[in-house]
């Protein structure tokens, strides 16, 4: 079974995340870049399926040059090869442009059976890529899964929501997205780290993929950021010393805030 | 907690060697392994006085036990610099030098067997140990001997296809758990020319577990052999050729202890920095006092100097350069930096620093052995003096 995993390099959630003043895109210099944690889980799930059913795991990433670090991490975990779409023209792409490019990149992987993505990235948080991809590629989508199994030519999954658990299935090839409940990702072994150096990474531009550069990037985006300002610092709270009437003072405050 | 990541903070020429993409990835794996498999249990292991075998298997699974050992003998590949990265990060992510001693005892128990190259011994001892299934120890020191390898008294007398071993070994790291002990024995006449290395894998009598000031999670034993019959096939290298084998490996053991020393210092600096930023006395955080911030600078400075020099010497060893005196300098300098930093770390933690709940308290006790084990500070100075010709 051949599996494609979509991965993204994102700013570390622990570091300060900012938009640039120039064009309100992500300021990649201000933060440490890491493989998005949800993608570690997506890679882990692909590796578990490969271990159960055989086949090959291909990682696809779209991002600037240094996204190779995120790709290397996925290869260190055990993925077999990678496709890295890197092109200055992609700077500022929105979800639709990203999905168009990823769809073409997935098309370069011969005979894939399953595409696994995280449900949403920790930076953009649109959570729309898997669905848009399914639309473009004309494939069934089974999203937001906490469990994935493959039986013959069918992928089955469990989607947990506040209303309950839905049991879903689709015929392969299909696109699935996974949530953070899916698994606990392995960490790369030392052998895996050393082996990753020798694994093939194909680097492609938008031209290589036959995508018109005008359709992608900031210029081709259907949505734009007009203004961004940092969250205002939290103001000091109101302090109430309890001298026997603390309870009613708090109640008064909450009434004033229209909370009770 | 704020951490000073040496890999990202140091941008020196030697430091770059330790920050290749692969070594950064290794550091991340080691940190995760330590946070997941070690930190939640370390206090229990300290109380139990030893590490569980499961930990050896877990470390083998991610390839950590095999770092620095060739894949042909069951290792993971990599070189001394990879081992340095691993040792640094285990300690800096919340492990300890004691944990390194107990989990990586094979780092001193196996290299002679690998060097000698007997495939039978490699299959019986090296592979299963690197897979986490066996635990090995190295036994050189004797109750009457100390670091004087040439004077050891444990005897191994050839009798048919066996050696018959008699003697006592002490301060043996992992000795209470060991399935086999790479043992320095006297097979010939007096002096260094009569010393051999023999793998004793049966009849290992633990006379007693030794209770220590620190390194509580690392079991240490006194072992005794009484007419213990060991197959002659367990001889490592040529008979009466053990002295050179032992001496060659001291280099790596000593540089590793230097790494443990500056990594412990770095960890204590990180812990202390976090503490003095939050701890308020007389209305302001401790770190706002010049006395405290200057003390932190001195801790950082000594740590950084020790790290930079030790890494340089490690790179020399990995490159096969002669650097016996430099290893002595590195060990003594890193130990001195560590002694200073752990002491100041406890001091800046105040009363809390004296409690078992404070991690710096454990490092303070653990650190004391680093200037003793693997050759004392004094032995290092003497060795350097001889090597440099400063004796006449």
Boltz contact constraints between the chains, C-beta under 6 A:
constraints:
  - contact:
      token1: [A, 76]
      token2: [B, 25]
      max_distance: 6.0
  - contact:
      token1: [A, 187]
      token2: [B, 29]
      max_distance: 6.0
  - contact:
      token1: [A, 187]
      token2: [B, 32]
      max_distance: 6.0
  - contact:
      token1: [A, 188]
      token2: [B, 29]
      max_distance: 6.0
  - contact:
      token1: [A, 189]
      token2: [B, 62]
      max_distance: 6.0
  - contact:
      token1: [A, 189]
      token2: [B, 63]
      max_distance: 6.0
  - contact:
      token1: [A, 190]
      token2: [B, 63]
      max_distance: 6.0
  - contact:
      token1: [A, 190]
      token2: [B, 67]
      max_distance: 6.0
  - contact:
      token1: [A, 190]
      token2: [B, 76]
      max_distance: 6.0
  - contact:
      token1: [A, 191]
      token2: [B, 63]
      max_distance: 6.0
  - contact:
      token1: [A, 191]
      token2: [B, 76]
      max_distance: 6.0
  - contact:
      token1: [A, 193]
      token2: [B, 22]
      max_distance: 6.0
  - contact:
      token1: [A, 193]
      token2: [B, 25]
      max_distance: 6.0
  - contact:
      token1: [A, 193]
      token2: [B, 26]
      max_distance: 6.0
  - contact:
      token1: [A, 194]
      token2: [B, 77]
      max_distance: 6.0
